[in-house]
Amino acid sequence: MTTGRGRIVAVLVALIAIVWFANLDARRLIRPDEGRYAELAREMAETGDWITPRLNGIKYFEKPPLQYWITAGAYRAFGVDEWTARLWPATAGALTVLLVWRTGRRQFGTVAGDRAGLVAAGMLWMAANAHLNTLDMGFTFWLIAGVAAFLTAQRDDATDRERRNGMWLAWAACAGAVMSKGLAGLVLPGGAIFFYLLASRDWKFLGRLHLLSGVAIVLALCAPWFVAVSIANPEFPDFFFVREHFQRYLTTVHRRTEPWWYFLPLLVAGTLPWTALAARSVWRPWRADPVGARFRPRLFLACWCAFVLLFFSASSSKLPSYILPIFPAVAWLMGDRLDRTAPRALMWTAAAMVPLAIAAGVIGLNADRWATKQTPVALYQAFEPWIVAAAASIMAGSLAAMWLARRERVTAAVATLSIAGLVAWQLAITGHDALSPSFSSYQLASQVRGKLRAECPFYSVRTYEQTLPFYLGRTTTLVEFEDEMAFGLEREPQLAVRRLDDFVAQWQAAPCAYALLEPSLHDELVARGLRMDVMARDTRRVIAGKPATEIRP
C-alpha cells in the first residue's frame, strides 16, 4: 500500500468511526428491547450474580448471558448510562465492518475488500441494529467472526497449520454466538456448511472442519455457564432448550407469527443504499469462483445467505432483526462485484436512491400524520427536521457518487455513498429521540428522580415499562401482569402481586408507596377511595404516590 493510499484509508476509517460512535449517548433508551437488555445487565452488575440473569428482579432465562456480562462490565468500568448500555452492540457492529474489510481484502483482493467494508459500514440494517441495544448485532459479530475465520482457513493456499488454527478460531467464535443467543450459533453455520456440501458435492470437505476438536472447544467455552446455571436453577434446561428453542421455532407460543415472505421486503430495505447492487451481487455469484478451486468462497457465502433466510422464514417466530447475519455476507459479495463491475453500473445504483431520497423528504415533511394520542403531533413535528436532513444526506451522497462514478473513480464513489448512508441513518436514529416521551420512560423517571424513598415499595400495576427500572435504578413489583416474566414468577410467585384487590389492600396498609399505571386505571382506583397523588405523567403512563410526607405519627 502506498503512503498516500494508506492516509486515505486511515482518514476514512477515522471518519466512519466518529460517525458510528457519535450518538450513543444522544438518545434515551426505548422500549421494549433497549430497556430490557440494559436492565438485565444493570441488575447483574448491581447484585454480582453472574450466573442467574434477572429482569426486574425475576429470573429471566430467554437468552444466554454473554452480552449481559459485557454490558455489566461496562457499567462497572464507566458507570450506568445510555452509552454504556449501547457500547457492546455498537462495538460489535464496528468490529463486524472491520472483519468484512480485512477478510474481504484477503479473500477477494485489496480493492474488493475495501469496497466491501465501505458497503457494510453504510448499509441500513447494519447501522440501525448496531445502534440499538439488542442482542442481534453481538450475535452477528460472533457468527461473522466465525465465517471470516472459516473463509481464511479454507483458502486453497492455506497450510495445514493455518487451516487448523483458523478452524479452531471459527469454532470459538461459534461458542461466542451460542453464548449470545443460543443454539442458533451452531445451527446457522452448520446449515450453511450442509448447503455448501450439497451444492459443491465435495464430501471430503468434512475432513477439513476439525469437527472433534471444534466441538471440544465449543463445550469448553459454553458448558461452564450452562452447568452452573442448571445447578443453581434446575428449571433452566427445560425452559431454555425446549421452550426457547424448539417451541419458539415450531409453535406460535411467542405470538410472532408472520407470513413466509416476511423477511423479503426487509432484505430489500436493509441493503439501502445498495439495494440495486445487492440484487445483482447475490444472483449466482459462484460463477466468479476460480475453475478447479478446492474451496469456493462465493458459493459458500451464497449458501450462508440462503440458509439464514430459509431457516428464519420457516420459523413460527419472526422479528425483523433475525436476518441481520445475512448482510455482512452480502457486503462481501457486493465488494467482489464492485471490483468486476463497470463504473456505469455503480452510477445507476446511486441514481436509484434519488427518488427514494425525495420520497423520504416528503414523508419527513408530513410525519405528523402518524400522530396518535400516545405520540402527539408536537413530537412528530420535532422529529420531522431530522428525517428531512437524513433524506438530504442520501440525496447529496447519491448525486456525488453518480458524478464520481461517471469519472470512473469507483472507490471514491462507493465511499461517498456509504458515508452518506451512514450519516443519514444516524440522523434518523438520533432524531427519533424526539419521540422518546412516548417510547421511553426517561422523562417520566426524571420527574420523580430524587423524590422516591428506597424503603417504599414501587408497583407496576397491570403494565410493565421496560425502560423504567433502568432510569429509576430500582426494580418494581408487578401487579396482575406477567408477560415474558411468567416463567420466573411461577418459580418465585412472592415477587409479584397476583390480584388487583391484593394490591389495593397492600397500598392502603403501606405508610408510603408508588405505582406506575395507565391513567384510566389510576382514575378507577382513585374512585375506589385510594390516595394516589400524581407525581409524574407522560403520554402513556402516570406515576402515583402515597408520599411519605403524608405519614402521620
JOUR-V862792 format. One line per field, one symbol per residue. ss: DSSP state (a for helix, b for strand, c for the rest). Layout:
ss: ???
This chain:
ss: ccaaaaaaaaaaaaaaaaaaacccccccccccaaaaaaaaaaaaaaaccccccbbccbbccccccaaaaaaaaaaaaacccaaaaaaaaaaaaaaaaaaaaaaaaaaacaaaaaaaaaaaaacaaaaaaacccccaaaaaaaaaaaaaaaaaaccccccaaaaaaaaaaaaaaaaaaaaaaccaaaaaaaaaaaaaaaaaccaaaaaaccaaaaaaaaaaaaaaaaaaaaaacccaaaaaaaaaaaaaaacccccccccccaaaaaaaaaccccaaaaaaacccaaaaccccccccaaaaaaaaaaaaaaaaaccccccaaaaaaaaaaaaaaaaaaaccccaaaaaaaaaaaaaaaaaaaaaaacaaaaccccccaaaaaaaaaaaaaaaaaaaaaaaaaaaaaacccaaaaaaaaaaaaaaaaaaaaaaaaaaaaaaccaaaaaaaccccccccbbbbbccccccaaaaaccccbbbcccaaaaaaaaacaaabbccaaaaaaaaaacccbbbbbcaaaaaaaaacccccbbbbbccccbbbbbcaaaccc
